């Protein structure tokens, strides 16, 4: 349940534009990892790849991927500047960025035995909300949907498969990565699942899709994302609400590691909605935002930030949240769109 925070952005060519516009590429994409990622998506997902994902496709060639997959297997491999640049990774992070990473986790990623890192008064009070506010005609204050994690591309699966999500595995390969920020992510990835939950931190796009298929028990998926960040922090009117008729949902929230990594989980008794917002006075369209509501909160840890914001205890009510610009949710493919 990632929330916005400021940090540096690494420059990256807009590969999504090149991928989907063949005339923009003077050479075929058959030798690129990105082409394989697109093909894997097309084979398993029914709708178009959202920009939040297409912007993170790997810029490596298949030759580079094979070379580094072999090299990374060696005990003495360390991610150097050349590898990090070629793969478009964030192999180092400065102090100010560590601070904002900590603040973001404090907002919505309180998990298991994790404690609040910043005072509750600094947390976005609209990070969580009750289902009762989702009524057409209601005017609400939308939480901030903007996200500013360091830019990182997905790793090819052959490289990602060689990396262990452990306190020893990541620092060994990425020695310049922030120890504090990395350990915070790993603590969530490696925490025990709560009752009824299925969770994983996929290290590649392919792993994220495969987990979602397994958790949903379906061969074809639909990916749902919020349309944009427009209206963040503003008072908006709900024009229309659509509930997707599905029994299971997989929600994926980006985490900080040197490469693009998500925390994906499926919780029972969850609902997902598409909410159209308009300007309260003019009625002009503003945004379409995805909302996820967890109806049964009884298995959640008592110190979860949602309970502190909504003023009830586990099992006494539902907790809803919006998907920000880089989050996505997966549902079974079919007549749900």
C-alpha positions as CSV (number, residue, x, y, z in Angstrom):
1,X,0.0,0.0,0.0
2,X,2.6,2.4,-1.1
3,X,2.2,6.2,-0.6
4,X,3.9,9.1,-2.2
5,X,7.2,10.5,-1.1
6,X,9.9,12.7,-2.9
7,X,13.2,11.5,-4.1
8,X,15.5,11.7,-7.1
9,X,14.4,10.4,-10.5
10,X,16.9,8.7,-12.8
11,X,16.6,9.8,-16.4
12,X,15.3,7.0,-18.7
13,X,14.3,7.0,-22.4
14,X,10.6,6.5,-22.8
15,X,10.9,2.9,-24.0
16,X,7.1,2.5,-24.0
17,X,6.8,5.0,-26.9
18,X,9.5,3.2,-28.8
19,X,8.0,-0.2,-28.2
20,X,4.5,0.6,-29.4
21,X,5.6,2.7,-32.3
22,X,7.6,0.5,-34.7
23,X,8.6,3.3,-36.9
24,X,10.5,4.9,-34.0
25,X,12.8,2.0,-33.8
26,X,15.3,1.6,-36.6
27,X,16.1,-2.0,-35.5
28,X,13.7,-4.9,-34.6
29,X,13.1,-5.5,-30.9
30,X,13.5,-9.3,-31.3
31,X,16.9,-9.1,-29.6
32,X,15.7,-7.1,-26.6
33,X,14.5,-8.2,-23.2
34,X,11.6,-5.7,-23.4
35,X,10.2,-7.7,-26.4
36,X,10.1,-10.8,-24.3
37,X,8.4,-9.0,-21.4
38,X,5.8,-7.6,-23.8
39,X,5.2,-11.1,-25.3
40,X,4.8,-12.6,-21.8
41,X,2.3,-9.9,-20.9
42,X,0.3,-10.4,-24.1
43,X,0.2,-14.2,-23.5
44,X,-1.2,-13.8,-20.0
45,X,-2.9,-10.4,-19.7
46,X,-6.0,-9.4,-21.7
47,X,-5.7,-5.6,-21.5
48,X,-3.0,-3.1,-22.5
49,X,0.1,-2.8,-20.5
50,X,-0.2,0.4,-18.3
51,X,2.3,3.1,-18.5
52,X,3.5,2.5,-15.0
53,X,4.7,-0.9,-16.2
54,X,5.8,-0.2,-19.8
55,X,8.1,2.6,-18.4
56,X,9.9,-0.1,-16.4
57,X,10.6,-2.6,-19.1
58,X,14.2,-3.7,-19.2
59,X,16.5,-1.9,-21.7
60,X,19.0,-4.8,-21.8
61,X,19.5,-6.9,-24.9
62,X,19.1,-10.6,-24.6
63,X,22.8,-11.0,-25.1
64,X,23.4,-8.7,-22.1
65,X,20.9,-10.6,-20.0
66,X,22.6,-13.9,-20.7
67,X,26.0,-12.5,-20.0
68,X,25.0,-11.0,-16.7
69,X,22.9,-14.0,-15.7
70,X,26.1,-16.1,-16.0
71,X,28.3,-13.4,-14.3
72,X,26.0,-12.9,-11.4
73,X,26.2,-16.5,-10.5
74,X,29.8,-16.0,-9.5
75,X,30.4,-15.4,-5.8
76,X,32.4,-12.3,-6.4
77,X,29.9,-10.4,-8.6
78,X,29.1,-6.9,-7.5
79,X,26.8,-4.5,-9.5
80,X,29.2,-2.0,-11.0
81,X,28.4,1.4,-12.6
82,X,28.3,-0.2,-16.1
83,X,25.8,-2.9,-15.2
84,X,23.6,-0.5,-13.2
85,X,23.6,2.0,-16.1
86,X,22.8,-0.6,-18.8
87,X,20.0,-2.2,-16.8
88,X,18.7,1.2,-15.6
89,X,18.9,0.4,-11.9
90,X,19.1,2.6,-8.8
91,X,22.2,1.0,-7.2
92,X,22.7,3.8,-4.7
93,X,20.5,6.1,-2.8
94,X,21.3,9.3,-0.9
95,X,20.4,10.2,2.7
96,X,17.4,12.4,1.9
97,X,16.0,9.6,-0.2
98,X,16.3,7.2,2.7
99,X,14.3,9.5,4.9
100,X,11.5,9.7,2.5
101,X,11.5,5.9,1.9
102,X,11.0,5.5,5.7
103,X,8.2,8.0,5.7
104,X,6.4,6.2,2.9
105,X,6.6,2.9,4.6
106,X,5.2,4.5,7.8
107,X,2.1,5.7,6.0
108,X,0.7,2.5,4.7
109,X,3.1,-0.4,5.0
110,X,2.8,-1.1,8.7
111,X,3.0,-4.8,8.5
112,X,3.3,-7.6,11.1
113,X,5.6,-6.4,13.9
114,X,6.6,-3.2,12.1
115,X,6.1,0.0,14.1
116,X,5.3,3.5,13.0
117,X,8.5,5.3,11.8
118,X,7.1,8.8,11.9
119,X,4.5,10.4,14.2
120,X,0.9,9.7,13.3
121,X,0.2,13.4,12.9
122,X,2.5,13.4,9.8
123,X,0.6,10.6,8.1
124,X,-1.8,11.4,5.3
125,X,-5.1,11.2,7.2
126,X,-6.8,10.1,3.9
127,X,-4.5,7.1,3.4
128,X,-7.3,4.8,4.5
129,X,-11.1,5.4,4.4
130,X,-14.4,3.6,5.1
131,X,-16.5,2.0,2.4
132,X,-19.3,4.4,3.4
133,X,-17.7,7.3,1.6
134,X,-17.9,5.5,-1.8
135,X,-21.3,6.9,-2.8
136,X,-22.1,8.7,-6.0
137,X,-22.5,12.4,-5.3
138,X,-20.3,12.4,-2.3
139,X,-17.6,15.1,-2.1
140,X,-14.3,13.8,-0.6
141,X,-10.7,14.8,-0.3
142,X,-8.6,12.5,-2.5
143,X,-5.3,11.4,-1.0
144,X,-2.0,12.1,-2.8
145,X,-1.6,9.6,-5.6
146,X,1.8,10.8,-6.7
147,X,4.9,8.5,-6.3
148,X,8.5,9.4,-6.6
149,X,10.5,6.2,-5.9
150,X,13.9,6.2,-7.7
151,X,13.4,5.0,-11.3
152,X,14.4,1.4,-11.7
153,X,13.7,-1.0,-14.5
154,X,12.6,-4.6,-14.1
155,X,15.4,-7.2,-14.3
156,X,15.1,-10.0,-16.8
157,X,13.9,-13.2,-15.1
158,X,17.2,-15.0,-15.7
159,X,19.0,-12.4,-13.7
160,X,16.3,-11.8,-11.1
161,X,16.3,-15.5,-10.4
162,X,19.9,-15.4,-9.2
163,X,19.2,-12.8,-6.5
164,X,18.1,-13.7,-3.0
165,X,15.8,-11.4,-1.2
166,X,17.8,-11.6,2.0
167,X,19.8,-9.3,4.2
168,X,22.9,-10.9,2.8
169,X,21.9,-11.5,-0.8
170,X,21.0,-7.9,-1.7
171,X,24.1,-6.2,-0.1
172,X,26.4,-8.7,-1.6
173,X,25.4,-7.9,-5.2
174,X,24.5,-4.3,-4.6
175,X,27.0,-3.0,-2.0
176,X,26.2,0.7,-2.6
177,X,22.5,0.2,-2.0
178,X,21.1,1.8,1.2
179,X,21.3,-0.8,3.9
180,X,18.5,0.9,5.9
181,X,16.0,1.3,3.0
182,X,16.8,-2.2,1.7
183,X,16.3,-3.8,5.1
184,X,13.0,-2.0,5.5
185,X,11.7,-3.5,2.2
186,X,13.0,-7.0,3.0
187,X,11.3,-6.9,6.4
188,X,8.0,-6.6,4.6
189,X,8.8,-9.1,1.9
190,X,10.0,-11.7,4.4
191,X,7.3,-11.2,7.1
192,X,5.0,-14.0,7.8
193,X,1.7,-13.8,5.9
194,X,-1.4,-12.9,8.0
195,X,-4.3,-15.4,8.1
196,X,-5.7,-16.1,4.7
197,X,-3.1,-14.0,2.9
198,X,-0.9,-15.0,-0.1
199,X,2.1,-12.7,-0.5
200,X,5.3,-12.4,-2.5
201,X,7.8,-9.8,-3.6
202,X,8.3,-10.6,-7.3
203,X,11.7,-9.7,-8.6
204,X,10.6,-9.5,-12.2
205,X,7.5,-8.7,-14.2
206,X,7.2,-12.3,-15.3
207,X,7.2,-13.4,-11.6
208,X,4.5,-10.9,-10.7
209,X,2.2,-12.1,-13.5
210,X,2.9,-15.8,-12.6
211,X,2.1,-15.2,-8.9
212,X,-1.1,-13.4,-9.8
213,X,-2.3,-16.2,-12.0
214,X,-1.6,-18.7,-9.3
215,X,-3.2,-16.7,-6.5
216,X,-6.3,-16.0,-8.7
217,X,-6.4,-19.5,-10.1
218,X,-6.8,-18.2,-13.7
219,X,-4.8,-18.4,-16.9
220,X,-5.8,-14.9,-18.1
221,X,-5.6,-11.7,-16.1
222,X,-6.8,-8.1,-16.2
223,X,-4.5,-5.4,-14.8
224,X,-6.2,-2.4,-13.1
225,X,-4.5,0.9,-12.4
226,X,-5.6,4.4,-11.5
227,X,-5.8,6.6,-14.6
228,X,-3.5,9.4,-13.4
229,X,-2.5,11.5,-10.4
230,X,-4.9,14.4,-11.2
231,X,-6.8,15.7,-8.3
232,X,-4.3,14.5,-5.7
233,X,-5.0,16.3,-2.4
234,X,-8.0,18.0,-3.9
235,X,-11.7,18.0,-2.9
236,X,-13.5,16.1,-5.6
237,X,-17.0,14.8,-6.3
238,X,-17.7,11.1,-7.0
239,X,-19.6,10.9,-10.3
240,X,-19.7,7.2,-10.9
241,X,-18.7,4.0,-9.1
242,X,-18.2,0.6,-10.6
243,X,-17.6,-2.5,-8.5
244,X,-15.8,-5.4,-10.3
245,X,-17.6,-8.7,-9.9
246,X,-14.7,-10.8,-8.7
247,X,-14.0,-13.0,-5.7
248,X,-10.3,-12.5,-5.5
249,X,-7.9,-9.6,-6.0
250,X,-4.1,-9.4,-6.1
251,X,-2.8,-5.9,-5.2
252,X,0.8,-5.0,-6.0
253,X,2.6,-2.0,-4.5
254,X,6.1,-1.0,-5.5
255,X,8.8,-1.2,-2.9
256,X,12.4,0.1,-2.8
257,X,15.2,-2.2,-4.0
258,X,17.9,-1.4,-6.6
259,X,15.7,-3.0,-9.3
260,X,11.9,-2.6,-9.8
261,X,10.2,-4.8,-7.1
262,X,6.7,-5.0,-6.0
263,X,5.0,-6.3,-2.8
264,X,2.0,-8.4,-4.1
265,X,-0.6,-9.9,-1.9
266,X,-4.1,-11.4,-2.0
267,X,-6.3,-10.9,1.0
268,X,-9.7,-12.6,1.5
269,X,-12.9,-10.6,1.7
270,X,-11.6,-7.8,-0.5
271,X,-13.5,-5.7,-3.1
272,X,-12.3,-3.5,-5.9
273,X,-13.9,-0.4,-7.4
274,X,-13.3,2.0,-10.2
275,X,-14.3,5.6,-9.1
276,X,-14.9,8.5,-11.5
277,X,-14.1,11.9,-10.0
278,X,-15.3,15.3,-11.3
279,X,-14.9,18.9,-10.2
280,X,-17.5,19.6,-7.5
281,X,-18.7,22.9,-9.1
282,X,-18.3,22.5,-12.8
283,X,-18.7,18.7,-13.1
284,X,-15.7,18.5,-15.4
285,X,-14.0,15.0,-15.4
286,X,-10.8,14.8,-13.3
287,X,-9.7,11.3,-12.9
288,X,-10.7,7.6,-12.6
289,X,-9.1,6.0,-9.5
290,X,-9.0,2.4,-8.4
291,X,-10.1,1.7,-4.8
292,X,-9.5,-1.5,-2.9
293,X,-11.5,-2.3,0.2
294,X,-10.5,-5.0,2.7
295,X,-13.8,-6.0,4.4
296,X,-12.4,-8.4,7.0
297,X,-9.6,-6.7,9.0
298,X,-9.7,-9.2,11.9
299,X,-6.4,-10.9,11.0
300,X,-4.5,-7.5,10.7
301,X,-2.0,-6.5,13.4
302,X,-3.5,-4.2,16.0
303,X,-0.9,-1.5,15.4
304,X,-1.7,-1.3,11.6
305,X,-1.8,2.4,10.7
306,X,-5.3,2.0,9.3
307,X,-6.7,1.4,12.7
308,X,-5.0,4.4,14.1
309,X,-6.5,6.6,11.3
310,X,-10.0,5.1,11.3
311,X,-10.3,4.7,15.1
312,X,-11.3,1.1,15.4
313,X,-9.8,-2.2,16.3
314,X,-9.1,-5.3,14.1
315,X,-12.3,-6.9,12.9
316,X,-14.5,-3.9,13.8
317,X,-14.7,-2.5,10.3
318,X,-13.4,-2.4,6.8
319,X,-10.4,-0.5,5.5
320,X,-10.2,1.0,2.0
321,X,-7.4,2.7,0.1
322,X,-6.7,4.1,-3.3
323,X,-4.1,2.7,-5.8
324,X,-1.5,5.4,-6.5
325,X,0.2,6.0,-9.8
326,X,2.6,3.0,-9.7
327,X,0.3,0.5,-7.9
328,X,-1.7,-2.1,-9.8
329,X,-4.3,-4.7,-9.1
330,X,-4.9,-8.0,-10.8
331,X,-8.2,-9.7,-11.3
332,X,-9.3,-12.7,-13.3
333,X,-9.8,-12.1,-17.0
334,X,-13.4,-12.3,-18.3
335,X,-16.4,-10.1,-18.5
336,X,-15.2,-7.8,-15.7
337,X,-14.2,-4.7,-17.7
